[in-house]
Amino acid sequence: MDHALFALYVTGRAGLWFAFAGLFLIFGLKDAKPRAFVREANDLRWYVVIFAVLGVAQLLGGWFLGRRGGGAEG
């Protein structure tokens, strides 16, 4: 079970970095004037869901890993 939780945590953490990199890449490849950029960026509202899912995965993985008891109490 610990391996699955750690994989969930690492997937969320690394996935967020890749999502940020993808966001910068998408915005860097858009060829728009400053005013039109806001309208074009509005088409990427679905990308927020990626950040939310990966953030929740990292949060849950870290939470449940931290709550697991396993060592000697001392």
N, C-alpha and C positions, 0 to 999 in steps of 0.2 A: 504494500500500500504506500509505503514511503517513496518508492521509486515513481509511482504514478503521480503523487502529489508534487514531487520535485520536478518531474517532467512538465506538469501543468504550470508550475511557477516559472521555470526556465523558458517555456514556450511563450508565456505572457510577457516576460521581461525582454527576451530577444525580439519577439514579435513587435513590441512597441517601438524598439529602435528601428526595425525595418519599416514599420508604418511611418515613422517620422521621416526616414530617408525617402520613402516613396512620395510622401507629401511634398517634400522639397523638390523632388524630381518633377512631379506633376506641375507644381507652380513654376518651376524653372523652364519647363518646356512650353508653357502657355505664352502665346504671343499676343498680348493685349495691352491697350493703353490703360493708364491707372483707373479711369472711371469704368471702363468695360471689364476690368479685371474682377471687380466685385461681382458683376453679373455672371461672369464665367466661373468664378469660384463658388457661386451659389449652386452650381450643378453638382458640386462635390459634397453635398450635405450627407450623402450615404456613407462617406468616409469616416464620419464621426462614430458610426456604429463599430467600425473596426477597432478604434481606440477604446471604446467602451468595453467590448468583448475581451480584448487582450488585457485591459486594466483589471477587469473583474477576475479573469483567470489568474493573473499574478496575485491579486489580493487574496483570493480564496486559497490558492496554493500555499502562500506564505502564512496565512492565518491557520490553516489546518496543520501545517508542518510545525508551527510554533506551539500549537496546543497539544501535540502528541507528547506523552510522557514516555521516557525510555531510559533515562539515566538514573544513577544512584542519587537519592536525595541527600544533600549534604550540607 
